[in-house]
């Protein structure tokens, strides 16, 4: 996780850390979307389940895939609880 300053938040040239929000929903089941798949005709959003179900076909037919599934399992810091 990055430490953003107030200036960073106002800088519109910065790339967002994530494109998809909790409001973005899978076009198949309405679960939270973690994948945006771009085709020449438009874009579709997928939850992890539906993306993995059709992954090979989606990778073959699309020209871009934004994968934010890393948000499902964030890296944890190991600390000594002793």
NORPEBEL-V334102 format. One line per field, one symbol per residue. psi: psi as a letter, one per 30 degrees, with the letter a starting at -180 (. if undefined). burial: # if it has 16 or more other C-alpha atoms within 10 Angstrom, else .. A space follows every 50 residues. Layout:
BEGIN
psi=???
burial=???
END
This chain:
BEGIN
psi=kljkleeeffjffkkkekeklffkkkfefglkkfkkkklffalkkkleef eeegeeeeeeflfkkjjgfffeikkkkkljg.
burial=...................#...###....########.....#####.# #......#......#.##..............
END
